Amino acid sequence: LVSEDEAVLGFTSAMVWLAVMTVITALLSEYVVSTIEAASESWELSVSFISIILIPIVGNAAEHAGAIIFAFKNKLVSRIRSSGPVHTH
């Protein structure tokens, strides 16, 4: 068992992990940007439309599918409760 006060990673290994993950994130981000630009030219859509409209819709597809499945099973109330606090102002 690991106590709550005991560090799992040391400072040096944490910094190495941070650097490695930063490089991986930068590489993947560059890939995404180049893919969006290529798709923009191929589909004749603006980069802004793809970035602001299409990517968030595709990114939330699993959540949308879950909402539809719960709604069809008459569990809409449980789906609304599980999605977090609802503010109705």
DABEL-V799101 format. One record per run of one state. SS is the DSSP state (hx for helix, st for strand, lp for the rest). FROM is the first residue (numbers start at 1). LEN is the number of residues. Records with the same first field share a line. If there is no record, write none. Layout:
SS = FROM-LEN / FROM-LEN
This chain:
lp = 1-10 / 44-3 / 60-1 / 73-3 / 83-7
hx = 11-33 / 47-13 / 61-12 / 76-7
